[in-house]
Amino acid sequence: MKNQFKLAAQLSCIAIAVTTANAQAQMLGDAIIQFSGNQSNLLAQTGRYVGVVCDALDGAGATDDLADVQAACNAFADNANEINQGSTVTSDGFTAEQLLAGLEDIAPDEIAAIAAGFTDSAQDQMADISGRLAFLRSGIATGVASSHYGNYGGAAGDDASKLSYFVNTNYGFGDKDTTAQESGFDYDGYGLTFGVDYRFEDNMVGGVALSYSESEVDFDRNGGSTDADGLGLTVYGSYYLDDYYFDAVLGYGQHDYDGSRNINIGSIGVGTATSSTEADSLSLSLGAGYSTTINEWNTDYFARLDWLQVDIDGYNETGSFLAMNVGDQEVDSLQVVLGGQVSRSFSQKWGALVPYASLDWRFETDDEIRVVTASYAADDITNNLLTFNSDDSDSNYGLLSLGANFVLAKGRQVFVNYDTVIGLEDVSGNTLTAGFRWEM
């Protein structure tokens, strides 16, 4: 434990961009680069960055602090050299896995989870309204909705008002496996949406909705956590032409993020880097579809084009010698969505029960691998950047929805819905949604 703590403290010193008088620095940097060179892009780039910082120490004055920095390079390079030469455990008691874990903790790869969280929040905002429009046109609830055009039996669906309000809440949960480029994590989140829409004509409806969301991510290997919240504003409309319809949804969101990143070497923690940043999201969805009834079954076939852009501000970590300055990021997504939905109405004494199921498949056309750039906050000498790639996005995946709408008297309705993502590599995601709708 004492040796592990010593190495952890020494590695922290590597992040301090100062100079050294030791002419062996280049050799030390090479040893670190060789040690990590055959690893993943993340570890190779991190090792190269640490090695370059070590090389930059050459030729500095022999102060006490610089002697400590040189000792840090010596310690890490000595252990790396032993592994390079075939040792399974170094003389200081470190395995290759422990040294690689230290390099992985140095890199702020958790930034990928931030981008994913902001993207999911904006996509959920669009999904809520798409569900709302689906029910407005056909009486099928995939979100809080009302039936202006369907008749569920009895008095529950009759004499719909032009003005209606809706509110829904959701809880999402899931996980992502650790990959060569990104740390794994578990997540959960909550959301609340309130909206109002107005039927201008029998074949045209429009509305506006305000949403709030918050989420928490816990990284694997005690890597830290993030908390995010956001506000979203959405305007939407739908136009009907016989059995055909056309939808449009435009959304804007503002998101805040706070995170902590634990930096560990072996089993000894060497500090926690904390950070905060903000992001803006802009989304647009254009869709069209066809609705019909077959032997009392309501069916809906649709196609959409969903566009999303998220701009994440760069941020500076604090609280650790290994804190990073992380650059701006932009996430772009353009999805072609194809799907269908089926439901059936069952008349009840209290109104009508409408169970439904839907499946859509999403084809990603624009979300490419992102290059993340970062540098040690303490490094004001080398001007070198640590760069690594995010995971490649899945080219296609599906969303399965199951639920039921309870249509009551006086324009009131309650719904429940369950969504699950299918076909994503290394990722699972589930959402439970419930809501209420009423007419004025």
N, C-alpha and C positions, 0 to 999 in steps of 0.2 A: 504493500500500500504506500509506503514511504517513497519507493522508487517511482510509482505511478504518479504520485502527487508532484514529485520533482520534475518529471517529464512534462506533466500538464502545465506547470508554471513556466517551464522553459519554452514550450510551444507558444504560450501566450506572448512571450517576449518577441517571437518571430514577427508578430503583427506590427511591432513598433518600427516604423521606417526610419532607421538611423543608420550610421555608417560605422565600419569597424576597420581596424588596422591589420586584421589577420588575412594573409595572402592565400590561405587555404579555402576561402569562401566559395570559390568556383567549384572546387571538388565537392564541397558539402552540398551545394545546390544540385550538382549532377547526381549525387547519391539519392537524394530525395526524388528527383525527377525519374531516375531509373526505377526506383521502388514502385512508383505509381503509374509508370508508363503503360503497362499492359492491362490496366484496369479500365473501368467504364469512363466515358467522356467526363463525367462529373469528377471522379477521383483523379484521373489523369490531369485534368486542367487545374484542379486544386493543388496537386503535388507540384506541378510546374510553377504555379504562382508562388507557393511557399519557397520553392527552390530559387526562383528569381529574386525574391526578397533577401534570402540568405546571400546570394551572390552580390547584391547591392551593398552588403556590409563591408566589402573589401576596401581597405585604405582609410578607414576612419581612425579617429583618435582613441587611445586606450583608456577611456574612462571606466569607472566601475560599472555603470549601466551598460556600456558597450561590451564589457567583458561578460556580463550576464547574457547579453544577446548572443555573443559568440558561443558561449557555453550551451545555449539552447540549440543552436545549429549543430554543434558537435554532438549533443545528445540524440537529437532526432536522426542525424546522418549516421551515427554509429549504429543505432538500432536498425535503420534501413539497410545499411551495408551488411549487417549480419543476416538479415532476411534475404537480401540479394544473393548472398553466398551460400544459401541453402539451409540456414538454421531455422528450426521450427519455433524455438523460443529464444529470445535474445538474452544476453547476460543480465540485462535489467529486468527480465521477466515478462517481456512483451511478445505476443504472437503477431503474425502478420495481420490477422483479423482486427486486433486491438489498434494497431497503428492505422489501418485503413479506416476503422471506425472514427479515429481521431480526425483524419482528413475529411471524412464525410460530415462531421459535426462542424468543421471550420466553414464549409461551403453553405451559403444561405439558400439551399434548394427548396426550403419551405415556401419561397416566393411563388412556386407553382400552385400551391394550395390556395394562396390568396387570389390568384387569377381565376382559378376554378370556382371559388366561392362567389366572387363577384359575377362571373358569367352565369352560374346557376341561379343567382338571385334575379338577374335580369330576365332569364328564360322563364323562370317561374311566374314573373310578372306578366309575360306574354301568354303563358299557358292559362292563367286564371281568366283572362279576358276571352281567349279563344273558346274556353268552355262556356263562358257566359253567352257568347254569340251563338254557339251551337244550340243552346236551349231556347234562346229567343226565337230562333227560326223554326224549331221542330219540337220543342218541349222535352228534349233529352238533356238531362243535367250531367254535364261533366265538370260543372262548377256551380256556384250559386246562380239560379236562373229562374225565369218565368216562362209560361207558355202563352204567347199571344196568338199562336196559329194552330196549336194542337188541341184536341179535345180528349181529356182523359176519362170521361164518363162522369155522370152525376153533375153536380153544380160546381165542382172544384175548378174546372178550367174555363168556365163561361165568363163572358162580359169582362174581358181583361181591360185594365186601365191603361191609358197611354203612358203614365209616369210610374216607374217602379224603382225600388231601392234594393240593394243586396249587400250582404256582408258575409265573408267567409274567413275561416282560420285554418291553417294547415301546420302539420308537424312532419318534418322530413328527417331521415336518418340513413346512414350507409357507411361505407368504408372504401378505402383504396389500398391496394397492396403496394408494398415497397418495390420499386423498380431500380434499374441501373442508374436512372437519372433523377428520381424523385423519392423522397421519404414517404412511407405509407402513413395513413391516418384514419381515424374514425371521426365522424361528424354527426351533428344533429342541428336542427334549426327550426324556427317558428316564423310564421307569417300571418299577417292580417290585412284583408282587403275590404274596402268600403267603396261602393259605387252607386251611381244613379244613371238611368237611361230613359230615353223618351222615344215613343213611336210617332214619328212625324207623319207617316202615311202607313197604309196597311202593308206596304212592301219596303219600308225604309225605317231603320232605327239607328240611333246614335247615343253615345254616353261617355261618361268620364269616370275614372276610378283612381283612388289613392291607396297606396299599399305601404306597409311597413314590414321589415324582415330583420331577423337577427339570427346568427349562427355561431357555433363554436366548433373548433377543430382541435383534436388531441393527436399529436404525432407519435408514431411508434418509437420504441427504445427510449422513452422518456425524453423525447426530443424537444418538447415545448408545446405551446398551444397558441391559437389565435381566436380572437373574438371580432365579429363584424356585424354591422347593422346598416340598414339602408332605407331610404324613402324613394318611392316611385310614383310617377304621375302618368296615366295612360288615357288616351282618347281613342274611341273606336266607333265603328259603324258597320252596318250590313244592309245590303240591298237585295231584294228577292225578285226573281223573274220566273213566274210559274214554279216549276220544281227545281230551278237553279238559283244559286245565290253567290254573292261576292262579298268578301269581308276585308276590312282594313283595320290594322291596329298600330298605333304609334306610341312608343313609351320612352320616358326619360327617367333616369335614376341617379341618385347620389349616395355614395357608400363610404363608410368610415371603417378603419381597421386598426386594431391594436394586437400586437403579438409579442411573444417571448420565445427565445430560442436557446435551449440548454446546450452548452458546449462541454462535452465530456471526453476525457481520455481514459480508456479503460473504465473502471468503476468510479473514478474520482471526477467530480464536477469541477470545472475551472471557471465557471461563471455563467451568467445568463444575459444574453443580449436582448434588449427590448426595442420595440419600434412602433411607429404609428404612421399611417398614410391615408390617402383618400383616393377615390376613383369616381368617374362619371361613366354612365352607360347610356347608349342610344340604341333603340330597337325599332324595327319595322317588320310587320307581317302582312303579306297580301295573299289572299286565298280565294278559292272558288270550289263549288261542289254541287252535288246533285242529291236530292232527297226524294224518297218514294216509300210506298207502303206495299208490302207483299204478305198476303194472308195474315193480317193484323200485326205484322212485324214492321216497325219503322226502321228503315235503313238509310244510311247517309254515307256517301263516298266523297272524299275531298282531297284537294291538293293545295299546298301552301309553299310560299317562299319566305323563310324567316332570316332576317339579317340582323346582326348584332355587332356593336363595337364597344369595347370597354377600354378606357384610358386610365392607367394606374400611375399615380405620381411616384417618383423616386423617393427614397427615404433614407435616413441615417440612423443606424442602430447605436445604442448607448449601453453602458453598464458592463462592458467586458473589453479586455485587451484585444480580443478577436472580433470586435464589432465591425460590421461592414457598412459601407455606403452602397446602396443598391439603386441602379438606374431606373428610368421610366420604362413602362411596358405598355404595349398595345395588344389587345386581343381582338381578333376579327373572326367572325363566323358567318357563313352563308349556307343555310340548310334547305334542301328540297324535302318536303314532307308529304308523304302519301299515306292515306289511311281510310279506315271505314269504321262505322259505328252501327250497332243494332240495339233496339229496345222494344219493349212491349208494355202496354198499359193494362192494368188489372183494376177494375172498378171495386171500390170498397164503400162501406156505409159512411165513412168519414171523408171520402174523397177518392183518390186514386194512388196506386203504387206503380211506379215505373222503374223497374230494374233495367240496367243497360250494361253493355260491354263495348269497348273500343280498342283498336290497335292501330298505331301509326308507326311508320318506319321513316327514319331521318337519314338523309344522305348529306354528309358534310363535304363542301366543295372549296372552302377557303381557309379553314383554321390550320395554319402550318406550324411547324416546330418554331418555338420562340427562342431567341438567344438572349440569355440573361447576363447582364454585366454587373460587376461589383468590384469593390476594392476595400482594403483595410482602412477603417476610419483614421487610424494613426499614421498611415503611410502618406507622407507629404514629400517624399524624395524620389521613389522609383517611378512613379507615374504609370505603373503597370496595372492592367485590369485582369481580374478573374472572370472568365467567360465560360458558360456551360449551357447546354440545351435543355429545354423542357421535353417531356414525353410527346411523341407524335400523337395527335388526336385520332380516335377511331373514325374510319371512313363512313361507317353506318351503324346504326343501332335502333332499337325499337322501344316503344312505350306502351305498356298494357294497362288499361284502366277498367276497373269494375266498380259499380256503384248502384245507388237507387235514389230516386226522387220521390218524396211524399207530398202529394198535391192536396192542400187543405182548402177549406172554404175561405171566401173573402180575399182571394188573391194571395194567400200565404203558402209558402212552400219550404220544406226542409230537405236537405240532401246530405248524403255521405258518399265518399269516393276514396278508392285506393289506387295508387299508381305504383308501378314498378318498372325499372329500366331493365331491358334485356339486350344481350349482345354486346355489352361494353367489356373490353378487356381490362382486367385488374380492378374493376369498379363495380360496386353494387349500390343501388339507390332506391329508396322507397318513400312515398309520401301519403299521409292520411289527411283528408280534407273534409270539413263539415261546414255547413252554412245555412243561412236563412234568407228568404226573400219575401218582400211584401209590396203590394200595390197601394197607391194613393187614390 
